[in-house]
């Protein structure tokens, strides 16, 4: 009976290791059906429109910054 108590940690490790691997692999590859958040603007026109809008805002903010610099100088 003592051999069973000594063998139990090894047996638990052998049983737990494959189960952990299954759950870890499922966690790594579980999000394939969900969008990644990185969309190609050519495939999604609304994303392209949003990018154009943000670029316009950047231009406006840079122009405003430059005007303030010229006024301060």
Backbone bond lengths (Angstrom), bond angles and torsions (degrees), N, CA, C in turn:
res aa  C-N    CA-C-N  psi(-1)  N-CA   C-N-CA  omega(-1)  CA-C   N-CA-C  phi
1 X - - - 1.432 - - 1.533 112.18 -
2 X 1.318 116.00 -29.99 1.465 119.84 177.95 1.522 111.27 -64.13
3 X 1.301 117.53 -33.06 1.456 120.82 179.73 1.523 111.00 -64.75
4 X 1.361 116.63 -32.72 1.455 120.72 178.64 1.530 111.05 -67.82
5 X 1.311 117.22 -40.44 1.465 121.27 178.26 1.528 109.63 -66.50
6 X 1.294 118.84 -37.89 1.461 122.58 177.91 1.533 112.14 -71.84
7 X 1.311 116.74 -29.90 1.453 122.09 -177.65 1.538 112.02 -84.99
8 X 1.330 117.98 -18.64 1.463 122.83 -175.32 1.541 113.34 -59.30
9 X 1.338 121.86 -45.96 1.469 119.80 178.98 1.524 112.54 -60.51
10 X 1.305 117.13 -38.66 1.467 120.60 179.00 1.524 109.75 -66.66
11 X 1.306 116.86 -43.56 1.457 121.32 179.05 1.528 111.21 -63.01
12 X 1.318 117.43 -42.70 1.462 120.44 178.09 1.525 110.85 -62.76
13 X 1.315 117.20 -41.89 1.457 120.74 178.89 1.526 110.93 -62.21
14 X 1.320 116.27 -43.85 1.462 120.77 -179.26 1.529 110.70 -64.67
15 X 1.324 118.45 -34.48 1.454 121.37 179.70 1.526 112.43 -80.20
16 X 1.323 118.01 -35.32 1.452 121.91 -175.98 1.529 111.49 -78.26
17 X 1.294 118.46 -34.07 1.465 122.28 -175.71 1.533 112.53 -57.22
18 X 1.325 120.40 -50.94 1.471 119.21 178.80 1.525 113.03 -65.51
19 X 1.326 117.25 -35.50 1.460 119.73 178.11 1.521 110.72 -64.54
20 X 1.321 117.17 -42.50 1.465 120.22 178.07 1.524 110.34 -62.65
21 X 1.306 116.75 -39.66 1.466 120.57 -179.90 1.526 110.70 -63.30
22 X 1.305 117.54 -41.15 1.470 121.36 179.30 1.524 110.12 -62.29
23 X 1.324 117.16 -47.55 1.461 120.27 -178.85 1.525 111.89 -67.31
24 X 1.313 117.66 -37.26 1.462 120.32 179.17 1.525 111.12 -67.59
25 X 1.314 117.35 -41.65 1.464 120.40 179.20 1.526 110.35 -67.04
26 X 1.307 117.99 -37.39 1.460 121.03 177.49 1.528 109.75 -64.98
27 X 1.317 117.51 -39.55 1.456 121.20 178.53 1.520 112.32 -66.37
28 X 1.321 117.45 -35.63 1.460 121.25 -179.77 1.523 111.48 -71.77
29 X 1.308 116.83 -35.87 1.463 120.90 -173.85 1.515 112.63 -110.33
30 X 1.311 118.16 12.92 1.453 121.21 -174.39 1.517 114.84 -75.50
31 X 1.328 119.62 -19.39 1.448 121.10 -173.47 1.507 114.96 -96.88
32 X 1.331 119.19 23.36 1.464 120.53 -175.76 1.521 113.12 -69.01
33 X 1.312 119.11 -26.22 1.452 120.74 -177.58 1.515 113.67 -85.12
34 X 1.325 117.57 -6.19 1.456 120.98 -175.99 1.519 110.01 -103.14
35 X 1.339 117.32 148.89 1.461 119.24 178.40 1.515 110.90 -66.27
36 X 1.312 115.96 147.04 1.458 120.74 -175.82 1.511 112.97 -85.95
37 X 1.326 118.01 -12.88 1.451 120.39 -177.52 1.521 112.10 92.03
38 X 1.321 117.21 -13.63 1.459 121.58 177.05 1.522 108.05 -102.52
39 X 1.304 116.42 95.83 1.459 120.52 -176.61 1.515 109.84 -104.59
40 X 1.301 115.66 145.16 1.453 121.74 176.83 1.524 108.13 -81.72
41 X 1.346 119.08 122.75 1.460 120.68 -177.88 1.526 112.96 -59.94
42 X 1.323 117.22 -24.97 1.463 119.39 178.45 1.519 110.89 -71.10
43 X 1.323 117.74 -28.72 1.456 120.87 -179.61 1.524 111.76 -86.91
44 X 1.318 117.06 -24.43 1.458 121.25 -177.59 1.524 108.77 -127.92
45 X 1.330 117.39 101.08 1.467 119.32 -176.37 1.517 113.06 -60.59
46 X 1.319 118.27 -31.21 1.464 119.22 -179.42 1.522 110.32 -66.65
47 X 1.331 117.75 -33.85 1.465 120.46 176.63 1.525 109.65 -67.59
48 X 1.333 117.30 -39.92 1.462 120.99 178.10 1.514 111.35 -64.17
49 X 1.333 116.58 -39.67 1.464 120.64 177.65 1.524 110.37 -64.54
50 X 1.316 116.19 -40.14 1.468 120.54 179.38 1.521 110.47 -64.70
51 X 1.317 117.39 -40.74 1.464 121.02 178.26 1.517 110.29 -63.48
52 X 1.319 116.96 -43.57 1.469 120.29 178.52 1.524 110.92 -61.77
53 X 1.322 116.24 -40.42 1.461 120.56 178.49 1.529 111.09 -63.38
54 X 1.315 116.65 -43.91 1.461 120.51 179.15 1.525 111.83 -66.23
55 X 1.329 117.06 -38.17 1.467 119.74 176.81 1.524 110.69 -63.46
56 X 1.324 117.49 -38.31 1.456 121.47 177.28 1.523 110.23 -63.28
57 X 1.318 116.70 -43.08 1.460 120.29 178.42 1.524 111.38 -62.00
58 X 1.316 116.73 -39.70 1.469 120.67 178.29 1.527 109.88 -62.45
59 X 1.323 116.63 -44.53 1.469 119.75 178.65 1.526 111.10 -60.33
60 X 1.337 116.44 -44.37 1.463 120.54 179.99 1.524 111.25 -62.98
61 X 1.324 117.12 -42.11 1.462 120.05 179.55 1.521 111.57 -66.87
62 X 1.305 117.35 -37.70 1.474 119.88 177.08 1.524 111.05 -65.73
63 X 1.336 115.83 -41.35 1.471 119.07 177.33 1.524 110.77 -61.84
64 X 1.315 116.21 -43.04 1.465 120.10 179.34 1.524 110.65 -63.62
65 X 1.321 116.51 -42.19 1.473 120.88 177.87 1.525 110.40 -60.61
66 X 1.337 116.75 -44.81 1.461 120.52 -179.13 1.525 111.22 -64.00
67 X 1.343 116.92 -40.17 1.465 119.94 177.91 1.533 111.29 -62.19
68 X 1.321 116.49 -41.29 1.461 120.43 178.95 1.532 111.38 -66.15
69 X 1.328 116.79 -38.03 1.464 120.02 177.56 1.520 111.16 -64.43
70 X 1.337 116.12 -42.07 1.477 120.07 179.94 1.519 110.20 -66.81
71 X 1.309 116.78 -37.35 1.468 120.76 -179.35 1.537 110.08 -68.31
72 X 1.327 116.85 -37.34 1.456 120.99 -178.91 1.527 111.56 -75.02
73 X 1.301 117.78 -24.35 1.473 120.41 -176.08 1.493 113.17 -80.65
